[in-house]
Amino acid sequence: MSTRRWLEVEYHKGEGLVVRVRPALLSRMPPTAIDHWRAANKELLLAFRSFLDGAIERMERAAQEVPPGDGRVRRRIPVREAEPRRRRRRREAPPGPEAPQGPP
């Protein structure tokens, strides 16, 4: 017989902490524990809000630094005259069977 727990905590090295809560089983908790649980949920949501607000601010600052338009900037690139290339000698084809030459 397995007992269902209302709270499960897992730790995965390199990935972090996972907390699972089964809301249907929260009714078994004492009222003071439920009050703490609600306060903890609110703090978690406030933390996510702060994280998102910071990310939005960074995106807005980055958008102000990009010139209007599609973000492309026209630049003049100096081009210098290329030196003449040396021609390579063609290697002769290896000896092989003679190919027929033209019509007979």
N, C-alpha and C positions, 0 to 999 in steps of 0.2 A: 504494500500500500504506500503510495507516495503522497506526501503532504504538499499542498500548494502554498507557497509563501507569497506574501503580498509584496515583498521586497527582495530583489536579487542584486548582488553586487559582483562584478567580474573585473579583474585587472589583467590587461594584456600588455606585456612589456613592449614598449615602442609605440603602442597605439593609445594607451590611456585607460581610463576607468569607465566602465559601463554600469549604469544603475537602471534597473527595470522595476517598474511599479505596476502592480495589477490593481487598477482603480476599483474593481468589483470587490476586492478583498479589503479595501480601506475601511469599510464599515465596521470591521472587527477592531479597529484601532481605538484607543481611548480618546475622548474629546480633546484633551490637551495636546496629544500627539498630532491630531488632525490640524489643530491651530498652527503648530510649528511647521507642519508639512506645507500648509497653504502659504505661510510666510516665506518658507524656503523656495517654493515655486515662484513667488512674486520676485524674490531677489534674483533668481536665475533669469527670469524674463527681463528684469531691469539690466542685468549684466549683458544679455544679448542685445538689448536696445543700445547700450553704450557702445558695444562693439560695432553695431551697424551704423550708428551715428558717426563714429570715427572713420569708418570706411567710406561713408558718403562724403564727408568733409574732404578726405584725401582725393576722392574722384573729382570733386568740384574744383579743388585747387589745381589739379592736373589739367582739367578742361580749360581753365582760365589761361594756362601757359601755352596752350596750343593755338596757333593763329587761326582765324576764321577760315572756313572752307573745308576742304576734305583732309586737312592736316599735312598736305604735301608742301614742301618749301622748294622754291626754285633757287638753285645755286649755280654759279659759274664755275666750271671745272677747267683749270688750265691744262692745255694739251701741248706736249712738246713734240717736236719733229722726231719721228722714229729714225733710227739708223738703218741704212740699207742692209737687207739680209743677204747672207752668203748663200749661194745656191749649192745644194748638195749634189754630189755626183750620183747618178743613178747606178744602182748595182746591176750587173749583167745577170740575165736569167740563168739559172743553173742549166747545164746541158741536159737534154732530154730528147725524146723522139721528135723527129722533124715534123712540123705541121705542113700539110699540103699548101702550096703557094698558088693561089688564083686558079682560074679555069685552065684545063689542059689544052 
